[in-house]
Amino acid sequence: MRNLAITVLVANCFAVNLTPARADESSQQCNANRARHFIGAYLTQSVKTQARIAAGAVRVVVNPVPQDFEPNRLRITTDLNLVITRLECY
């Protein structure tokens, strides 16, 4: 009986170590609302990086029209003068 209890305990500890830790899913995905204060700003590399960090994005694309959905990608749209007009996550 004792060996069975030890085996179950070891198996549970091993399974817990293999299970990925889950944080709040909303904190893991891009949220363009957190970077909306950059709308109207001139797009520089620094602003691009700051917007990515503020939105919690992994990647940033500027002005292309991506067809695939990536919840951790920030899309920055600018006008012809490189002033940010829109921020979206997808």
N, C-alpha and C positions, 0 to 999 in steps of 0.2 A: 504494500500500500504506500509506503514511504517513497519508494522508487517511482511509483506512478505520479505522486504529488510533485516530486522534484522534476520529473519529465514534463509535466504540464506547465509548471512554473517556468522552466527554461524555454519551452516552446512559446509561451506567451511573451516572455521578455524578447525573444528573437523576433516575433511578429510585430511587436510594438516598435522595434528599431527599424523594421522594413517599411512601416507605414509612414508616408510623407506627412510632415506637419502641415496643418491647414490653418492659414491665417484668414482673416475676414476677406472673402472674395472681392468685395468692393475695393479694398485697398490694393489688390493685385492688378486691377484693370485700369486702363487709361480713363480719365475723367476730364474732358475738355473744359468743364465749368470751373475747375480749379485753376485754369490758366487763362481765363477770359480777360483778365486785366491786361494781357498783351495785345488785345485787339486795338488797332490804331498805332501800334509801335512799329518802327522801322525794323525790318528783319535783318539781324546780324547773326553771326555764329553764336555769339553770347546769348542773344535773345532766344534763339532756337534751342540752345541747351537749357536755358532757364525755363522755357515753356515746357520742354519735355519732362524736366524734373518736377515742375509744378503739377503737371497733369498725371504724373506717374506712368508715363509711357516708356516702352522699351526702345521703340524706333520712332523716327520722325520722317515724314515725306513732305515736300513742299511743292504745291501746285500740280502734281500728277493726278491722274484719275485711276486709282487702283481698283481692280475688279474684285479682288478677294477680300474677305473679312478677317481682320486681325484685331482683336479687342485691345491689344496693347500697343497700337500704332496711333500716333498723333498726326493728323493731316493739317498742315498749315496752308491756308490759301491767302495769296497776296494780290494786290493790284499791280499795275505795271511799274509803279514806283517802289515796289517791295514793302509796302505798308500792309501789315496783317489785317485782313478783312474777315477771316473766319477760322475757327478752330473746331476740329471734329476728331473723334476717336473711332476708328474702324480699320 
